[in-house]
Amino acid sequence: MTLIPTRGKTQPAVLEAGVRWRVPEYVRASIHDDTLVVLHIGRGVVYKANSTGAAVWRMIAGLDSGEQVTESLVKQYNAPEQLIRQHIREFIATLSGQGLIVAERRGRS
């Protein structure tokens, strides 16, 4: 699930509870042959990730639920759910650190 920038380094961010992730307007993404390609328009940097990264991106974009993605990856890799969730959190932190997704605080009632 490694995010591979065509240039630059990743800067993982800390994930917080009560945060919803969204794709900002200056980011474009597409999935081709199970490869995620993300463009940060403001910096002119293109990133690529494998099919696992693409699955997590679909979750962030609201196309698949977190549970669907987690269950699918647990089956695909025959790995413990806790480990899969950890890797998803790390990938989200990498996306955030590169400015490819941004956090929004959930409203409190």
C-alpha positions as CSV (number, residue, x, y, z in Angstrom):
1,M,0.0,0.0,0.0
2,T,3.0,2.3,-0.4
3,L,2.3,5.7,-1.9
4,I,5.1,6.3,-4.4
5,P,5.6,10.0,-5.3
6,T,7.3,10.8,-8.5
7,R,9.4,13.2,-6.5
8,G,9.5,14.4,-2.9
9,K,9.2,12.6,0.4
10,T,6.2,11.5,2.5
11,Q,5.5,13.1,5.8
12,P,3.0,11.0,7.7
13,A,0.5,12.9,9.8
14,V,-1.0,11.8,13.1
15,L,-4.6,10.5,12.9
16,E,-7.1,11.7,15.3
17,A,-10.4,10.4,16.6
18,G,-13.5,12.2,15.3
19,V,-12.0,13.1,12.0
20,R,-13.5,12.5,8.6
21,W,-11.2,12.6,5.6
22,R,-12.0,14.2,2.2
23,V,-10.3,14.8,-1.0
24,P,-9.5,18.5,-1.5
25,E,-10.4,20.4,-4.7
26,Y,-6.8,20.6,-5.8
27,V,-6.3,16.8,-6.0
28,R,-7.5,14.6,-8.8
29,A,-7.4,10.8,-8.7
30,S,-8.1,7.9,-11.0
31,I,-7.8,4.1,-10.8
32,H,-6.5,2.2,-13.8
33,D,-5.9,-1.5,-13.8
34,D,-6.1,-1.5,-10.0
35,T,-3.4,1.2,-9.8
36,L,-4.3,4.4,-8.0
37,V,-2.9,7.6,-9.7
38,V,-3.2,10.8,-7.7
39,L,-2.3,14.3,-8.9
40,H,-1.6,17.2,-6.5
41,I,-2.4,20.0,-8.9
42,G,-1.0,22.8,-6.8
43,R,2.5,21.1,-6.6
44,G,2.4,19.3,-9.9
45,V,3.3,16.0,-8.3
46,V,1.9,12.6,-9.4
47,Y,1.6,9.7,-7.0
48,K,0.9,6.0,-7.6
49,A,-0.3,3.3,-5.3
50,N,-1.1,-0.4,-5.8
51,S,-4.6,-2.0,-5.7
52,T,-4.6,-2.0,-1.9
53,G,-4.0,1.8,-1.9
54,A,-6.8,2.1,-4.5
55,A,-9.2,0.2,-2.2
56,V,-8.4,2.6,0.6
57,W,-8.8,5.6,-1.7
58,R,-12.3,4.3,-2.7
59,M,-13.2,4.2,1.0
60,I,-12.0,7.8,1.5
61,A,-13.9,8.9,-1.6
62,G,-17.1,7.3,-0.1
63,L,-17.4,4.7,-2.8
64,D,-16.8,1.7,-0.4
65,S,-17.3,1.5,3.3
66,G,-14.4,1.1,5.7
67,E,-15.8,-2.3,6.7
68,Q,-16.0,-3.5,3.1
69,V,-12.4,-2.5,2.5
70,T,-11.1,-4.0,5.7
71,E,-13.0,-7.3,5.2
72,S,-11.8,-7.5,1.6
73,L,-8.1,-6.9,2.5
74,V,-8.3,-9.4,5.4
75,K,-9.4,-12.1,3.0
76,Q,-7.1,-11.0,0.2
77,Y,-4.0,-11.1,2.4
78,N,-5.1,-13.7,5.0
79,A,-4.0,-11.2,7.7
80,P,-5.4,-10.3,11.1
81,E,-7.9,-7.5,11.0
82,Q,-6.0,-5.4,13.5
83,L,-2.9,-5.5,11.2
84,I,-4.9,-4.5,8.2
85,R,-6.5,-1.6,10.1
86,Q,-3.0,-0.4,11.2
87,H,-1.8,-0.4,7.6
88,I,-4.9,1.5,6.5
89,R,-4.3,4.1,9.2
90,E,-0.6,4.4,8.1
91,F,-1.6,4.9,4.4
92,I,-4.2,7.5,5.4
93,A,-1.5,9.3,7.4
94,T,0.8,9.3,4.4
95,L,-2.0,10.6,2.1
96,S,-2.6,13.4,4.7
97,G,1.0,14.2,5.1
98,Q,1.3,14.8,1.3
99,G,-1.8,17.0,1.3
100,L,-3.8,14.5,-0.8
101,I,-6.6,14.3,1.8
102,V,-7.6,16.7,4.5
103,A,-9.3,16.2,7.8
104,E,-12.6,17.6,8.8
105,R,-13.7,17.5,12.4
106,R,-17.1,15.8,12.9
107,G,-19.8,18.0,14.3
108,R,-20.6,17.5,17.9
109,S,-24.2,17.2,19.1
